Amino acid sequence: MTEPDHRHDPARILLVDDEEHVRRVLELMLGRQGYAITTAGGGTEALEKFAAEVFDLVILDLRMPDLDGISVLERMRAAEPDQTVVMITAYASVDTALAAMKQGAFDYIGKPFKEEEILLVVEKALKHGHVLADNRRLRCEVQARHDFGSIIGRSPAMERIFNVLRKVADTKATVLITGESGTGKELVARAIHYNSRRRDRPFVAVNCAAIPATLIESELFGAAKGAYTGADRARPGLFEEAGGSSLFLDEIGELPLEVQAKLLRALQEGEIKRVGETTPRRVDIRIIAATNKDLAAEAAQGRFREDLFYRLNVIGIHLPPLRQRPEDIPLLAAHFLLKAATTHEIKPKKLSPAALAALAQAPLKGNVREMENILEQAMLMSDGPVIEPQDLFALSGDGPEGGVRVVVPPHEDDLKKVLKLVTQKTEEQVIRRVLQDQGGNRTRAAQRLGISRRALITKIQEIGLD
């Protein structure tokens, strides 16, 4: 069934009562509020209309000669578990109300009723139904985004990965995902979670490289009150936050050795200790880890615990770089172009054969992530409906038109500094090109960039374009 668009359409209400004058009074009363009313004179007719149309709310009489309201309620809820139903009864006793509520009714109204009471209950019921519909839509969107079908590829290497995912997703097995940066390790981790029985619990992710070594233990396992300076209250960690769900440990190779020992215990015993506590706490989580390092080699060099490596590597999934699966590039390109067009609400564009060939020959050291960024830039910056090679690399400096390359010092380890440098250079090139395209008109350039004129002027001053 198609979800109603509550933002534009009037709420649709199915009104079921065997008394014609009751139906008429309620239809007039609710119709004056702008609701779209459909009526039914009995349970059987109500079920027929319910099967043929989507309703935001069902107002259902409890006592009807052909089929009582509880039976109708049960059948409606069986077909649509989230359907919002309000019962009407002349027998407004606690027992009848509880019977209806136990079967999933949102509320009930007793006869004789007042208009204010009816309108208030209907308003609350519709709000409740809208929340349920939004939650259901979000769940469907999340599951669709992280379904195995969202992992693009038809190469033999990717088919082997799909086969492993189908077998292990709905198990408790610990999974270690390896691969170069940008190959989609977190996407695979999320797909595993959302195709498991833990899918209804939030997916919890942490980048082990992004947390200072002094804080990583308390972040993972929590801390007792007074465990360290500033710990003014007890605080649970990510292991407890992920209870009943999946915990994704990205960049697991960056975990300090002393924390690795505690992680090993948590995996083996299923329990953790908060920093500053001596009593263990049981946890029920599934660990999915990822790294771009060779953990076996790291273990041989003493930089990673060998026993932890084997405990994590129960199921190993290695994501190959793009250069090892060139047959997937056309499929990925089409997917990213459509995604960019949808995100930015612009007309889709296509790659010319020459552009596709150039993309296939590009180094793409950032793999899938770099490819997506290149194509999103090309979608926004190219002028025609077809993307040519010069459109692909206009900003990266790898194409025929060249561009400003970002030169990173060979021993620069400050990744935040590198990222800031890349961002600044990219912004500068984009702003220069848009200003040139718009003949220096800052108002039109700001509109093209999707920012305010004030923000554009600030950027121009920062990069010295005046």
Legacy VTK file of the C-alpha trace (Angstrom):
# vtk DataFile Version 3.0
C-alpha trace
ASCII
DATASET POLYDATA
POINTS 466 float
0.000 0.000 0.000
1.136 3.568 -0.686
1.661 5.806 2.316
-0.560 8.926 2.374
1.235 12.254 2.148
0.073 13.943 5.323
1.642 17.250 4.357
-0.713 17.865 1.433
-3.741 15.528 1.500
-6.567 15.754 4.041
-6.499 12.930 6.561
-8.582 9.982 5.374
-10.916 8.478 7.964
-13.004 5.303 7.708
-16.103 5.684 9.886
-17.849 2.416 10.782
-21.180 2.293 12.655
-24.380 0.350 12.053
-26.541 3.314 13.103
-27.114 5.647 10.159
-27.783 8.781 12.251
-24.496 8.269 14.139
-22.596 7.966 10.860
-24.299 11.102 9.522
-23.583 13.209 12.620
-19.930 12.120 12.782
-19.465 12.586 9.033
-20.733 16.195 9.227
-18.757 16.909 12.386
-15.445 15.599 10.997
-16.086 16.873 7.486
-16.244 20.435 8.826
-12.657 19.963 10.047
-11.474 19.154 6.513
-11.142 15.393 6.919
-12.002 13.069 4.011
-14.631 10.662 5.332
-15.587 7.209 4.040
-18.443 5.431 5.823
-19.419 1.807 6.287
-22.614 0.440 7.864
-21.156 -2.783 9.206
-18.040 -4.843 9.829
-18.059 -6.732 6.538
-18.453 -3.562 4.468
-15.732 -1.906 6.540
-13.236 -4.690 5.794
-14.008 -4.465 2.069
-13.369 -0.712 2.013
-10.308 -1.092 4.224
-8.800 -3.564 1.758
-9.380 -1.208 -1.171
-8.003 2.044 0.268
-5.431 3.428 2.713
-6.826 5.223 5.765
-5.048 7.395 8.302
-7.625 6.518 10.956
-10.475 4.055 11.464
-13.310 4.988 13.854
-15.016 1.708 14.630
-18.219 0.874 16.500
-17.746 -1.911 19.048
-21.188 -3.504 18.719
-22.484 -4.329 15.213
-24.877 -7.088 14.144
-22.895 -8.703 11.316
-19.350 -8.597 12.702
-18.421 -7.128 16.060
-15.847 -4.348 16.341
-13.216 -6.440 18.137
-13.190 -8.964 15.262
-12.936 -6.180 12.695
-10.142 -4.569 14.713
-8.199 -7.858 14.842
-8.449 -8.351 11.070
-7.452 -4.768 10.288
-4.454 -4.905 12.601
-3.420 -8.262 11.148
-3.380 -6.719 7.668
-1.848 -3.382 8.786
-0.124 -3.705 12.193
0.387 0.058 12.460
-3.185 1.013 11.592
-4.602 3.538 14.078
-8.102 2.669 15.298
-10.449 4.460 17.715
-13.428 2.493 19.086
-16.963 3.831 19.661
-19.105 2.118 22.242
-22.363 2.744 24.074
-21.059 0.345 26.684
-18.203 2.480 27.943
-17.123 0.186 30.702
-13.568 -0.506 31.756
-13.817 -4.083 30.476
-14.851 -3.232 26.919
-12.314 -0.418 26.730
-9.497 -2.666 27.931
-10.494 -5.419 25.508
-10.244 -2.994 22.600
-6.949 -1.514 23.833
-5.415 -4.957 24.248
-6.196 -5.688 20.616
-4.353 -2.529 19.553
-6.982 0.227 19.586
-5.464 3.653 20.189
-8.387 4.988 22.253
-12.155 4.734 22.643
-15.114 7.101 22.806
-18.250 6.356 24.793
-21.765 7.123 23.602
-23.318 9.615 24.067
-20.315 11.719 23.091
-19.465 15.392 22.873
-18.066 17.068 19.763
-15.055 18.454 21.652
-14.215 14.977 22.916
-14.464 13.432 19.444
-12.288 16.102 17.803
-9.640 15.883 20.526
-9.367 12.088 20.314
-9.282 12.185 16.502
-6.514 14.803 16.514
-4.397 12.780 18.947
-5.000 9.563 17.028
-3.959 11.140 13.712
-0.769 12.523 15.251
-0.007 9.069 16.630
-0.625 7.520 13.212
1.631 10.044 11.493
4.472 9.239 13.890
4.052 5.507 13.225
3.980 6.107 9.464
7.126 8.259 9.610
8.934 5.650 11.695
7.886 2.890 9.304
9.046 4.939 6.314
12.394 5.656 7.971
12.871 1.972 8.818
12.145 1.033 5.216
14.531 3.693 3.923
17.307 2.589 6.262
16.869 -1.072 5.376
16.745 -0.227 1.658
19.919 1.857 1.923
21.763 -0.943 3.660
20.335 -3.908 1.809
22.968 -5.960 -0.011
21.581 -4.436 -3.216
22.983 -1.070 -2.122
26.499 -2.520 -2.384
27.173 -2.081 -6.085
29.098 -4.691 -8.032
28.800 -7.646 -10.390
32.452 -8.656 -10.598
33.392 -12.176 -9.422
35.106 -10.653 -6.373
31.936 -8.819 -5.319
29.747 -11.863 -5.989
31.903 -13.825 -3.554
31.410 -11.097 -0.960
27.629 -11.110 -1.471
27.652 -14.861 -0.928
29.479 -14.472 2.403
27.143 -11.663 3.524
24.057 -13.780 2.873
25.457 -16.542 5.070
26.746 -14.511 8.022
24.508 -11.418 8.280
21.888 -13.005 10.520
24.338 -14.736 12.860
26.264 -13.633 15.949
29.650 -14.140 14.281
32.276 -11.416 14.709
33.279 -9.951 11.346
36.556 -8.288 10.327
36.311 -6.172 7.161
39.596 -5.236 5.489
40.417 -3.132 2.466
41.973 0.095 1.296
40.523 3.461 2.271
37.366 4.297 0.363
36.373 0.731 -0.555
33.127 0.862 1.448
33.917 -0.986 4.676
31.342 0.881 6.764
28.690 0.347 4.087
29.271 -3.410 4.344
29.168 -3.239 8.150
25.823 -1.438 8.061
24.473 -3.934 5.517
25.401 -6.783 7.860
23.599 -5.099 10.764
20.444 -4.163 8.867
20.111 -7.665 7.461
20.371 -9.274 10.896
17.881 -9.863 13.680
19.427 -6.845 15.456
18.189 -4.465 12.760
15.586 -2.812 15.005
18.290 -1.559 17.374
20.492 1.435 16.435
23.763 0.682 14.636
26.593 2.099 16.783
29.837 3.103 15.049
33.115 4.479 16.398
36.315 5.470 14.611
39.101 4.230 16.881
41.610 6.527 15.176
39.577 9.642 15.942
39.554 9.278 19.741
42.629 10.188 21.805
44.362 7.182 23.367
43.684 8.589 26.850
39.924 8.584 26.259
39.322 5.492 24.124
38.898 3.107 27.085
36.212 5.213 28.781
34.508 5.838 25.423
34.220 2.102 24.792
33.579 0.755 28.270
32.219 3.748 30.214
33.429 5.266 33.481
32.369 5.384 37.109
31.750 8.665 38.886
35.091 10.114 39.982
37.104 7.714 37.808
39.070 10.639 36.427
39.150 14.426 36.626
35.863 15.786 35.347
33.931 12.518 35.736
31.172 14.076 37.847
28.735 11.271 37.093
28.738 7.642 36.011
28.702 7.273 32.253
27.995 4.202 30.129
30.264 3.519 27.163
29.579 2.460 23.603
29.481 -1.238 24.541
26.492 -0.577 26.775
24.949 1.847 24.283
25.086 -0.917 21.664
23.370 -3.446 23.936
21.338 -5.866 21.837
22.742 -4.304 18.672
25.948 -4.155 16.608
29.079 -2.166 17.475
31.240 -1.160 14.506
34.887 -0.556 15.421
36.373 1.261 12.444
40.179 1.595 12.138
40.575 -1.159 14.748
44.299 -1.281 13.966
44.728 2.072 15.730
43.524 0.738 19.087
46.202 1.012 21.846
47.602 -2.321 23.063
46.322 -1.878 26.624
42.770 -1.333 25.327
43.134 -4.304 22.975
43.501 -6.567 26.043
40.218 -5.310 27.489
38.489 -5.657 24.145
39.668 -9.266 23.945
38.163 -9.963 27.370
34.890 -8.345 26.354
34.718 -10.551 23.266
35.631 -13.735 25.133
33.577 -13.230 28.295
30.729 -11.065 27.028
31.300 -8.572 29.826
33.014 -5.232 30.405
34.153 -3.102 33.332
33.685 0.633 33.409
36.812 2.634 34.158
37.024 2.929 37.962
34.720 -0.038 38.648
35.546 -3.590 39.697
32.182 -5.214 39.045
31.791 -6.584 35.508
28.684 -5.856 33.440
27.210 -8.310 30.958
26.787 -7.018 27.411
25.042 -8.540 24.421
26.538 -7.030 21.291
27.880 -8.112 17.950
31.292 -6.748 16.998
32.017 -5.746 13.410
35.530 -4.347 12.942
37.305 -2.777 9.981
40.822 -1.728 9.084
42.958 -0.744 6.109
45.985 -2.327 7.775
47.341 -5.875 7.483
46.610 -6.981 11.026
48.495 -10.264 10.640
51.621 -8.277 9.754
50.900 -5.819 12.577
50.650 -8.751 15.005
53.961 -10.178 13.754
55.564 -6.781 14.490
54.064 -6.680 17.983
51.781 -3.728 17.215
48.549 -5.717 17.437
47.618 -8.601 19.711
47.680 -11.854 17.806
45.003 -13.426 20.002
42.696 -10.434 19.387
43.315 -10.644 15.648
42.161 -14.274 15.561
39.179 -13.449 17.803
38.096 -10.666 15.451
38.783 -12.575 12.258
36.088 -15.218 12.767
34.602 -14.101 9.460
37.010 -12.147 7.278
35.728 -10.025 4.396
38.279 -8.325 2.147
36.974 -5.549 -0.101
39.042 -5.307 -3.284
40.130 -1.890 -4.605
38.493 -0.557 -7.760
41.561 -1.326 -9.868
40.928 -5.023 -9.228
37.292 -4.865 -10.343
37.133 -2.521 -13.353
33.944 -4.202 -14.600
32.111 -2.576 -11.674
33.048 0.990 -12.670
30.212 1.599 -15.207
27.650 0.291 -12.707
29.041 2.430 -9.893
29.228 5.501 -12.134
25.562 5.220 -13.122
24.589 4.774 -9.467
26.556 7.818 -8.247
25.318 10.069 -11.044
21.715 9.230 -10.226
22.394 9.681 -6.503
23.938 13.132 -7.089
21.064 14.206 -9.326
18.552 13.130 -6.679
20.454 14.779 -3.826
20.818 18.130 -5.579
17.436 17.957 -7.367
18.902 18.466 -10.833
18.451 16.619 -14.105
20.470 13.411 -14.404
23.507 13.468 -16.689
25.402 10.753 -18.507
29.062 10.003 -19.000
30.394 10.129 -22.533
32.302 6.996 -23.647
35.518 9.023 -23.432
34.698 10.148 -19.884
33.927 6.576 -18.819
37.230 5.420 -20.301
39.077 8.242 -18.511
37.402 7.312 -15.243
38.393 3.671 -15.672
42.017 4.691 -16.293
42.234 7.187 -13.408
44.342 6.123 -10.383
41.379 6.509 -7.958
43.560 5.881 -4.927
40.558 6.814 -2.789
38.574 4.043 -4.501
34.762 4.197 -4.416
34.679 7.272 -2.164
36.946 9.262 -4.491
34.964 8.157 -7.522
31.700 9.321 -5.946
33.214 12.733 -5.154
34.546 13.156 -8.703
31.168 12.324 -10.215
29.249 14.587 -7.832
31.557 17.486 -8.738
31.111 16.722 -12.439
27.318 16.660 -12.080
27.372 20.114 -10.488
30.041 21.778 -12.599
29.532 20.418 -16.136
27.458 22.580 -18.474
25.758 20.094 -20.787
23.731 16.914 -20.320
26.777 14.761 -21.110
29.839 14.709 -18.869
33.150 14.813 -20.735
36.671 13.946 -19.455
37.510 17.593 -18.771
34.425 17.828 -16.541
35.564 14.873 -14.465
38.953 16.242 -13.580
38.446 20.016 -13.763
38.915 20.327 -10.008
41.323 17.489 -9.283
43.951 18.621 -11.769
44.198 15.192 -13.433
42.419 16.048 -16.659
43.151 17.919 -19.872
42.341 21.329 -18.397
44.618 20.824 -15.423
43.875 22.649 -12.204
45.480 23.413 -8.886
46.938 20.288 -7.352
47.126 19.947 -3.606
50.666 18.975 -2.707
50.861 17.244 0.659
54.301 17.169 2.342
55.594 13.551 2.310
55.938 13.322 6.111
52.737 15.156 7.037
50.839 12.958 9.524
48.236 15.505 10.639
45.247 14.217 8.667
43.002 17.064 9.818
45.531 19.553 8.452
45.688 17.691 5.135
41.894 17.562 4.872
41.638 21.300 5.618
44.204 22.042 2.903
42.357 19.912 0.335
39.023 21.520 1.266
40.423 25.048 0.955
41.981 24.390 -2.450
38.797 22.741 -3.751
36.644 25.630 -2.493
38.978 28.125 -4.151
38.789 26.381 -7.529
34.994 26.020 -7.382
34.494 29.686 -6.446
36.890 30.895 -9.151
35.126 28.864 -11.819
31.596 29.865 -10.790
32.532 33.554 -10.601
34.077 33.300 -14.052
30.978 31.551 -15.427
28.746 34.255 -13.930
30.868 37.138 -15.221
31.919 38.119 -11.719
28.330 38.587 -10.518
28.476 37.557 -6.886
24.723 37.298 -6.370
24.299 34.818 -9.231
27.450 32.960 -8.180
26.106 32.582 -4.636
22.820 31.245 -5.995
24.693 28.734 -8.181
26.749 27.589 -5.185
23.695 27.352 -2.931
25.088 29.751 -0.292
24.255 33.287 0.803
25.926 36.280 -0.851
27.432 37.236 2.509
28.966 33.755 2.883
30.407 33.971 -0.640
31.961 37.381 0.007
33.524 36.040 3.217
35.003 33.106 1.272
36.321 35.443 -1.427
38.057 37.541 1.205
39.502 34.449 2.926
41.110 33.134 -0.266
42.183 36.576 -1.455
40.190 36.787 -4.695
39.517 40.534 -4.256
LINES 1 467
466 0 1 2 3 4 5 6 7 8 9 10 11 12 13 14 15 16 17 18 19 20 21 22 23 24 25 26 27 28 29 30 31 32 33 34 35 36 37 38 39 40 41 42 43 44 45 46 47 48 49 50 51 52 53 54 55 56 57 58 59 60 61 62 63 64 65 66 67 68 69 70 71 72 73 74 75 76 77 78 79 80 81 82 83 84 85 86 87 88 89 90 91 92 93 94 95 96 97 98 99 100 101 102 103 104 105 106 107 108 109 110 111 112 113 114 115 116 117 118 119 120 121 122 123 124 125 126 127 128 129 130 131 132 133 134 135 136 137 138 139 140 141 142 143 144 145 146 147 148 149 150 151 152 153 154 155 156 157 158 159 160 161 162 163 164 165 166 167 168 169 170 171 172 173 174 175 176 177 178 179 180 181 182 183 184 185 186 187 188 189 190 191 192 193 194 195 196 197 198 199 200 201 202 203 204 205 206 207 208 209 210 211 212 213 214 215 216 217 218 219 220 221 222 223 224 225 226 227 228 229 230 231 232 233 234 235 236 237 238 239 240 241 242 243 244 245 246 247 248 249 250 251 252 253 254 255 256 257 258 259 260 261 262 263 264 265 266 267 268 269 270 271 272 273 274 275 276 277 278 279 280 281 282 283 284 285 286 287 288 289 290 291 292 293 294 295 296 297 298 299 300 301 302 303 304 305 306 307 308 309 310 311 312 313 314 315 316 317 318 319 320 321 322 323 324 325 326 327 328 329 330 331 332 333 334 335 336 337 338 339 340 341 342 343 344 345 346 347 348 349 350 351 352 353 354 355 356 357 358 359 360 361 362 363 364 365 366 367 368 369 370 371 372 373 374 375 376 377 378 379 380 381 382 383 384 385 386 387 388 389 390 391 392 393 394 395 396 397 398 399 400 401 402 403 404 405 406 407 408 409 410 411 412 413 414 415 416 417 418 419 420 421 422 423 424 425 426 427 428 429 430 431 432 433 434 435 436 437 438 439 440 441 442 443 444 445 446 447 448 449 450 451 452 453 454 455 456 457 458 459 460 461 462 463 464 465
